[in-house]
Amino acid sequence: MKLKFCNRIALSVLAAGGALSAVVLAPIASADPVDCSRQSIDATVQQTTGAAQDYLGAHPGAKQAVSVIYTQPRDVASASIRTYFTANPQEYLELRSILAPIGDKQRACNTTALSPEMASAYSEFMAG
């Protein structure tokens, strides 16, 4: 009799543990795998840069700050962009959010989606 009772308790614990792990692991198991094809990575970059260009088009100060860095040496450009976005933190946060999918895709796919120069500038901008 005692053995049957212990077996029932053990079965109940196992069943509860199984149900709990099914609930906890279900979102992980059902998550769609990330598409890491070159086409998907390129599409992410294109969509993200398009959204960033749209954003800059609606924010002339940010557009000017970003446009001028292409004509400056790297250290000057870095200081220039940092100065602008430090003075305009909301624009920084908004643009950073728009650009985030590139980094998300790079991390998920363990790859680099941008040229070395752009990747360096992107990383510096995203780091704040």
C-alpha positions in Angstrom: 0.0 0.0 0.0 2.8 2.4 0.9 4.6 1.6 -2.3 1.5 2.4 -4.4 1.1 5.8 -2.6 4.8 6.7 -3.2 4.4 5.7 -6.8 1.4 8.0 -7.2 3.3 10.8 -5.6 6.2 10.2 -7.9 3.9 10.1 -10.9 2.2 13.3 -9.8 5.5 15.1 -9.4 6.7 13.8 -12.8 3.4 14.8 -14.5 3.5 18.3 -12.9 7.1 18.7 -13.8 6.4 17.6 -17.4 3.5 20.0 -17.7 5.5 22.8 -16.3 8.4 22.2 -18.6 6.0 22.0 -21.6 4.6 25.4 -20.6 8.1 26.9 -20.1 9.7 25.3 -23.2 6.7 25.7 -25.6 7.6 29.3 -26.6 11.2 28.2 -27.3 10.3 25.1 -29.2 7.7 26.9 -31.3 9.8 30.0 -32.1 10.5 30.2 -35.8 14.1 29.7 -36.7 15.9 32.9 -37.9 16.4 33.1 -41.6 20.1 33.6 -42.1 20.2 33.4 -45.8 22.2 36.2 -47.6 18.9 37.4 -49.1 17.3 37.7 -45.7 20.3 39.5 -44.2 20.4 41.9 -47.2 16.6 42.5 -46.9 17.0 43.4 -43.2 19.8 45.9 -44.0 17.7 47.4 -46.9 14.5 47.7 -44.8 16.4 49.1 -41.8 18.4 51.6 -43.8 15.2 52.6 -45.7 13.5 53.2 -42.3 16.5 55.2 -41.1 16.5 57.4 -44.2 12.8 58.0 -43.8 13.4 59.0 -40.2 16.2 61.3 -41.1 14.0 62.9 -43.8 11.6 63.8 -41.1 14.3 65.1 -38.7 16.4 67.7 -40.6 18.8 68.3 -37.7 19.7 64.6 -37.4 19.9 64.3 -41.2 22.4 67.2 -41.3 24.4 65.7 -38.4 24.6 62.3 -40.2 25.3 63.7 -43.6 28.2 65.9 -42.6 30.1 62.9 -41.0 30.8 61.5 -44.5 33.0 64.4 -45.2 34.9 64.3 -42.0 37.9 62.2 -40.7 36.7 59.3 -38.5 37.6 60.9 -35.1 36.0 64.2 -36.0 32.9 62.4 -37.4 32.6 60.4 -34.2 32.8 63.4 -32.0 30.4 65.3 -34.2 27.7 62.7 -34.2 28.1 62.1 -30.5 27.8 65.8 -29.8 24.6 66.0 -31.8 22.9 63.0 -30.4 24.0 63.8 -26.8 22.1 67.1 -27.2 19.2 65.3 -28.8 18.8 62.0 -26.8 15.2 61.3 -28.0 16.4 61.3 -31.6 19.3 59.1 -30.7 17.0 56.6 -29.0 14.5 56.6 -31.9 17.2 56.1 -34.5 18.9 53.5 -32.4 15.7 51.6 -32.2 15.2 51.8 -36.0 18.7 50.5 -36.6 18.5 47.7 -34.0 17.3 45.0 -36.5 20.7 45.0 -38.1 22.4 44.1 -34.9 19.7 41.6 -34.0 20.1 39.8 -37.3 23.9 39.8 -37.0 23.8 38.3 -33.5 21.1 35.7 -34.5 23.1 34.6 -37.6 26.6 35.1 -36.2 27.6 37.2 -39.1 28.4 40.7 -40.2 25.8 42.4 -42.4 27.7 45.6 -43.1 31.0 46.6 -44.7 33.9 46.9 -42.2 33.7 50.7 -42.2 30.0 50.7 -41.7 30.1 47.9 -39.2 32.5 49.9 -37.0 30.4 53.1 -37.3 27.2 51.1 -36.6 28.7 49.5 -33.5 30.0 52.8 -32.1 26.6 54.5 -32.7 24.7 51.6 -31.1 27.0 51.6 -28.1 26.1 55.2 -27.4 
